Amino acid sequence: MKILLNVVVWIVLVDQSCCNADLEDTAQRLRTLLEDHFSDIRHSEANPENKENAFNFIKATLEEYEYDVQTMAFSGTRNENSYEGTNIIAVLQGNTNPAEDEVVLLGAHYDTVATTPGVDDNGSGMAVLLDSARMLQYEMCKPINTIVLVAFDLEEAGLFGSHHFANDWLPGFLQTKTALTEL
Ligand SMILES: [Zn+2]
């Protein structure tokens, strides 16, 4: 389901008359991203080094694509186990007035379970997210609506990254947009 959703999102994003995407080039880029960066276990305890490498690569790639990248550290406890993670967030401002801006969220998670390399879950999503970030910046018309790109951490541990994003980051962001609308 997640893979299907990723593919659908990608098709919607690239199916624009002003998009110069060459599908063969895109497929090759996605394959390279998967093979080089999202084909090993990325779990906080099983392989923290790989997860940190993925974090650094995602952040550096979004910065290379000229996004203003934010990192969002979060922590908590569940079932007496404590956890610490970091989401990576990039915002592409839309081209409309704030009152009409319908913010689009594009997300994937970069952590994996402890026992698999997570190529499908969710390396495929991360590859699509990063190549979408590149295309949105360089190969497409300026989007009408604001697009928020998020690489979630600790999803496999219990949806922690998206939970903290939705509760701790998103309300403030939407409030700022509402404040702009009311100016
Ligand atoms: Zn997953």
Boltz pocket constraint, residues with backbone or C-beta under 6 A from the ligand:
constraints:
  - pocket:
      binder: B
      contacts: [[A, 109], [A, 111], [A, 121], [A, 122], [A, 155], [A, 156]]
      max_distance: 6.0
